[in-house]
Amino acid sequence: RFLAGAPRNGSDLPDVAWHGSRLGEPPWCDPGARTLALALAPARPDEDLLYIAANMESGAQHFELPRHPDRSWYTALDTGAVSPTDLVALHDQVILNKDDLVVRSRSVVVLEGRPSQGLARALPSRPARSGR
């Protein structure tokens, strides 16, 4: 089955959303473009949302991340990282708490978007702040 950019399987997310370094701006008409990103919606309810950013530039590039209030992004793969840290085991993945992603030169980064209700297990406990 081909990706159509439309919701499927009861999801409110399109099966694929194409981007450049800016959301919703894939560089289809730029023959010199060296960045491309896409978001893939889960095919099944038990799967994670994926965001894939490719940077073929000679320097690092910033990519805007899609916002999903019910999901948080985790780095699963970064080909710009030194092996063996390029592939991040599930239990070693940490939440990205930012609106953009820096992708090293000539690298691909894959993020997994997981439901936010799992955050309590993913984050270490923090001491409560005292009120002023």
Buried (B, 14 or more C-beta within 10 A) or exposed (E): EEBEEEEEEEBEBBBBBBBBBBBEEBBEEEEEBBBBBBBBBBEEEEEBBBBBBBBBBEEEBBBBBBEBEEBBBBBBBBBBBEEEEBBBEEEEBEBBEEEBBBBBEBBBBBBBBBEBEEEEEBEEEEEEEEEE
